[in-house]
Amino acid sequence: MAEERGQTFSFARKFYGDQFFAKPRGADTYSDLTGRTFLVTGSNTGIGFALATHPARLQPAQLILAVRDLKKGEAAKESIVAQTGFKGALEALNVKRFAERANTTLERLDGANINAGVHTWSWAMTADGWGRMLQVNTLSTGLLALLLLPLLQATTALPSPHPDAASPPHLTITGSAGMLLANKGRYYNTKLFNWYLTREITNLPQAKGIAVKYIYTGFGVSSPS
Ligand SMILES: NC(=O)c1ccc[n+]([C@@H]2O[C@H](COP(=O)([O-])OP(=O)(O)OC[C@H]3O[C@@H](n4cnc5c(N)ncnc54)[C@H](OP(=O)(O)O)[C@@H]3O)[C@@H](O)[C@H]2O)c1
């Protein structure tokens, strides 16, 4: 009981602290992204849309919106161009087919934001026989991360487009402070699993030289309209 209260208190402290008092950190957020390539999954709406719009303002060479609904992806693309004046290559691609294509057609990948996720209160199973949230939030996230590692790794050996602003390729997984509530609901468990997933990926030899990160945003909404 006391342990449960402690867990809820840790979550509340973290959540309210981050939600109302945290300020964005990290000078490299504003690095020159010229010549670099980024991708964000689940970027047609929500946090993913915001995660794609921010780098668009910094004018990388290529930005890929990996989405499951191409129509929504195209709408997000138009909105990003209108908001940011992005002039590079901007593509909406089907997330399922993306990983195979990425490793054969992209020359470099400087940042992969694996963000797509789902939060429901009802139980549903996928055609593959997994709980839907577990498959979308954790298994697919891990699979895509592993499939993209070779390209991210290959990018570590390429010259930086800006030698004075060298930066390792980033692999970022969208988590949640809700992981502190693990065992209080399936969604929270999937986000704790993503924390472990991120740690395991960090320790892989193939992740050497790649900045692997678990991020959480606090509670937020955003949309292309
Ligand atoms: N919003 C928050 O306050 C908050 C807080 C903490 C963590 N997060 C995390 O942030 C991430 C984004 O959440 P959000 O709030 O921005 O949610 P959202 O607005 O519902 O967006 C979720 C995105 O994931 C995509 N997606 C869902 N199921 C998918 C599937 N089976 N295959 C491929 N793509 C799928 C959605 O595509 P469709 O549009 O086609 O459905 C959409 O692009 C999630 O990982 C979530 O756990 C959010």
The ligand as an SDF file (V2000), in Angstrom:
LIG
                    3D

 48 52  0  0  0  0  0  0  0  0999 V2000
   -0.3420   13.2770  -26.1000 N   0  0  0  0  0  0  0  0  0  0  0  0
    0.2070   13.1030  -24.9150 C   0  0  0  0  0  0  0  0  0  0  0  0
   -0.0870   13.8320  -23.9710 O   0  0  0  0  0  0  0  0  0  0  0  0
    1.2460   12.0370  -24.7090 C   0  0  0  0  0  0  0  0  0  0  0  0
    1.8590   11.9360  -23.4670 C   0  0  0  0  0  0  0  0  0  0  0  0
    2.8650   10.9840  -23.2720 C   0  0  0  0  0  0  0  0  0  0  0  0
    3.2270   10.1620  -24.3170 C   0  0  0  0  0  0  0  0  0  0  0  0
    2.6010   10.2540  -25.5240 N   0  0  0  0  0  0  0  0  0  0  0  0
    3.0460    9.3580  -26.5860 C   0  0  0  0  0  0  0  0  0  0  0  0
    3.2620   10.1260  -27.7580 O   0  0  0  0  0  0  0  0  0  0  0  0
    3.0570    9.3340  -28.9120 C   0  0  0  0  0  0  0  0  0  0  0  0
    2.0740   10.0360  -29.8120 C   0  0  0  0  0  0  0  0  0  0  0  0
    0.8580   10.1900  -29.0990 O   0  0  0  0  0  0  0  0  0  0  0  0
   -0.2130   11.3230  -29.4640 P   0  0  0  0  0  0  0  0  0  0  0  0
   -0.8370   11.7750  -28.2160 O   0  0  0  0  0  0  0  0  0  0  0  0
    0.3920   12.3010  -30.3840 O   0  0  0  0  0  0  0  0  0  0  0  0
   -1.3150   10.4010  -30.1970 O   0  0  0  0  0  0  0  0  0  0  0  0
   -2.1960   10.6780  -31.4760 P   0  0  0  0  0  0  0  0  0  0  0  0
   -2.4710   12.1250  -31.6650 O   0  0  0  0  0  0  0  0  0  0  0  0
   -3.3400    9.7150  -31.3580 O   0  0  0  0  0  0  0  0  0  0  0  0
   -1.2310   10.1830  -32.6650 O   0  0  0  0  0  0  0  0  0  0  0  0
   -0.8080    8.8550  -32.7070 C   0  0  0  0  0  0  0  0  0  0  0  0
   -0.0850    8.5990  -34.0160 C   0  0  0  0  0  0  0  0  0  0  0  0
    0.2760    7.2120  -34.0580 O   0  0  0  0  0  0  0  0  0  0  0  0
   -0.2920    6.6190  -35.2270 C   0  0  0  0  0  0  0  0  0  0  0  0
   -0.6740    5.2310  -35.0180 N   0  0  0  0  0  0  0  0  0  0  0  0
   -1.5670    4.7490  -34.1230 C   0  0  0  0  0  0  0  0  0  0  0  0
   -1.6990    3.4200  -34.2920 N   0  0  0  0  0  0  0  0  0  0  0  0
   -0.8560    3.0710  -35.3120 C   0  0  0  0  0  0  0  0  0  0  0  0
   -0.5570    1.8440  -35.9640 C   0  0  0  0  0  0  0  0  0  0  0  0
   -1.1420    0.6990  -35.6020 N   0  0  0  0  0  0  0  0  0  0  0  0
    0.3570    1.8440  -36.9690 N   0  0  0  0  0  0  0  0  0  0  0  0
    0.9310    2.9880  -37.3520 C   0  0  0  0  0  0  0  0  0  0  0  0
    0.6760    4.1980  -36.7850 N   0  0  0  0  0  0  0  0  0  0  0  0
   -0.2120    4.2280  -35.7840 C   0  0  0  0  0  0  0  0  0  0  0  0
   -1.5260    7.4630  -35.5130 C   0  0  0  0  0  0  0  0  0  0  0  0
   -1.9360    7.2860  -36.8620 O   0  0  0  0  0  0  0  0  0  0  0  0
   -3.4690    7.5570  -37.2620 P   0  0  0  0  0  0  0  0  0  0  0  0
   -3.6770    9.0510  -37.2280 O   0  0  0  0  0  0  0  0  0  0  0  0
   -3.5750    6.9730  -38.6240 O   0  0  0  0  0  0  0  0  0  0  0  0
   -4.3190    6.8550  -36.2440 O   0  0  0  0  0  0  0  0  0  0  0  0
   -0.9910    8.8580  -35.2320 C   0  0  0  0  0  0  0  0  0  0  0  0
   -0.2110    9.2950  -36.3020 O   0  0  0  0  0  0  0  0  0  0  0  0
    2.5530    7.9830  -28.4090 C   0  0  0  0  0  0  0  0  0  0  0  0
    3.6360    7.0630  -28.3930 O   0  0  0  0  0  0  0  0  0  0  0  0
    2.0480    8.2830  -27.0090 C   0  0  0  0  0  0  0  0  0  0  0  0
    2.1110    7.1540  -26.1910 O   0  0  0  0  0  0  0  0  0  0  0  0
    1.6200   11.1670  -25.7390 C   0  0  0  0  0  0  0  0  0  0  0  0
  1  2  1  0
  2  3  2  0
  2  4  1  0
  4  5  1  0
  4 48  2  0
  5  6  2  0
  6  7  1  0
  7  8  2  0
  8  9  1  0
  8 48  1  0
  9 10  1  0
  9 46  1  0
 10 11  1  0
 11 12  1  0
 11 44  1  0
 12 13  1  0
 13 14  1  0
 14 15  2  0
 14 16  1  0
 14 17  1  0
 17 18  1  0
 18 19  2  0
 18 20  1  0
 18 21  1  0
 21 22  1  0
 22 23  1  0
 23 24  1  0
 23 42  1  0
 24 25  1  0
 25 26  1  0
 25 36  1  0
 26 27  1  0
 26 35  1  0
 27 28  2  0
 28 29  1  0
 29 30  1  0
 29 35  2  0
 30 31  1  0
 30 32  2  0
 32 33  1  0
 33 34  2  0
 34 35  1  0
 36 37  1  0
 36 42  1  0
 37 38  1  0
 38 39  2  0
 38 40  1  0
 38 41  1  0
 42 43  1  0
 44 45  1  0
 44 46  1  0
 46 47  1  0
M  CHG  2   8   1  16  -1
M  END
$$$$
